[in-house]
Amino acid sequence: MARSSRIYASVLAMFERGQVVDTWFDSVDELAETRSGSLHCSGKALLNMLDTSRQRRRQANH
């Protein structure tokens, strides 16, 4: 997830471990054509991946 050109460190760490989202855009054109008031399935997949990672960290710390 990126805001103002800043990429979350956890996203980079997951990428380095080979973890990527299950759903993505096939091209930049597809991304540009997607105009919706709701989150695209690739964004939902990213949020799910981040939530799963957060839950695993919490379990490891308890």
C-alpha positions as a Markdown table, in Angstrom:
| # | Residue | x | y | z |
|---|---|---|---|---|
| 1 | Met | 0.0 | 0.0 | 0.0 |
| 2 | Ala | 1.4 | 3.4 | -0.9 |
| 3 | Arg | 0.4 | 6.9 | 0.2 |
| 4 | Ser | 2.1 | 10.0 | -1.2 |
| 5 | Ser | 4.8 | 7.8 | -2.9 |
| 6 | Arg | 5.7 | 6.1 | 0.4 |
| 7 | Ile | 5.6 | 2.3 | 0.3 |
| 8 | Tyr | 4.9 | 0.6 | 3.7 |
| 9 | Ala | 8.0 | -1.3 | 5.0 |
| 10 | Ser | 5.8 | -4.4 | 5.6 |
| 11 | Val | 4.9 | -4.5 | 1.9 |
| 12 | Leu | 8.5 | -4.5 | 0.9 |
| 13 | Ala | 9.4 | -7.1 | 3.5 |
| 14 | Met | 6.6 | -9.4 | 2.3 |
| 15 | Phe | 7.8 | -8.9 | -1.3 |
| 16 | Glu | 11.3 | -9.9 | -0.3 |
| 17 | Arg | 10.0 | -13.1 | 1.2 |
| 18 | Gly | 8.1 | -13.8 | -2.1 |
| 19 | Gln | 4.7 | -12.9 | -0.8 |
| 20 | Val | 2.6 | -11.1 | -3.4 |
| 21 | Val | -1.2 | -10.4 | -3.7 |
| 22 | Asp | -3.4 | -13.0 | -5.4 |
| 23 | Thr | -5.1 | -10.5 | -7.6 |
| 24 | Trp | -3.6 | -7.7 | -9.7 |
| 25 | Phe | -4.0 | -5.6 | -12.8 |
| 26 | Asp | -2.7 | -7.1 | -16.0 |
| 27 | Ser | -1.6 | -3.8 | -17.4 |
| 28 | Val | -1.3 | -0.1 | -16.6 |
| 29 | Asp | -4.2 | 0.5 | -19.1 |
| 30 | Glu | -6.4 | -1.8 | -17.0 |
| 31 | Leu | -5.5 | 0.2 | -13.9 |
| 32 | Ala | -6.3 | 3.5 | -15.6 |
| 33 | Glu | -9.6 | 2.3 | -16.9 |
| 34 | Thr | -10.8 | 1.1 | -13.5 |
| 35 | Arg | -12.9 | 3.9 | -12.0 |
| 36 | Ser | -15.0 | 2.7 | -9.1 |
| 37 | Gly | -16.2 | 4.1 | -5.9 |
| 38 | Ser | -15.2 | 0.9 | -4.2 |
| 39 | Leu | -11.8 | -0.8 | -3.7 |
| 40 | His | -10.7 | -3.0 | -6.6 |
| 41 | Cys | -10.2 | -6.6 | -5.8 |
| 42 | Ser | -6.4 | -6.2 | -6.0 |
| 43 | Gly | -6.6 | -3.6 | -3.2 |
| 44 | Lys | -8.8 | -5.9 | -1.2 |
| 45 | Ala | -6.2 | -8.7 | -1.7 |
| 46 | Leu | -3.5 | -6.4 | -0.5 |
| 47 | Leu | -5.4 | -5.4 | 2.6 |
| 48 | Asn | -6.1 | -9.1 | 3.3 |
| 49 | Met | -2.4 | -9.9 | 3.0 |
| 50 | Leu | -1.5 | -7.1 | 5.4 |
| 51 | Asp | -4.1 | -8.2 | 7.9 |
| 52 | Thr | -3.0 | -11.8 | 7.8 |
| 53 | Ser | 0.6 | -10.7 | 8.3 |
| 54 | Arg | -0.4 | -8.5 | 11.3 |
| 55 | Gln | -2.4 | -11.4 | 12.9 |
| 56 | Arg | 0.6 | -13.7 | 12.6 |
| 57 | Arg | 2.9 | -11.1 | 14.2 |
| 58 | Arg | 0.5 | -10.7 | 17.1 |
| 59 | Gln | 0.2 | -14.5 | 17.6 |
| 60 | Ala | 4.0 | -14.8 | 17.6 |
| 61 | Asn | 4.3 | -12.1 | 20.3 |
| 62 | His | 1.9 | -13.8 | 22.6 |
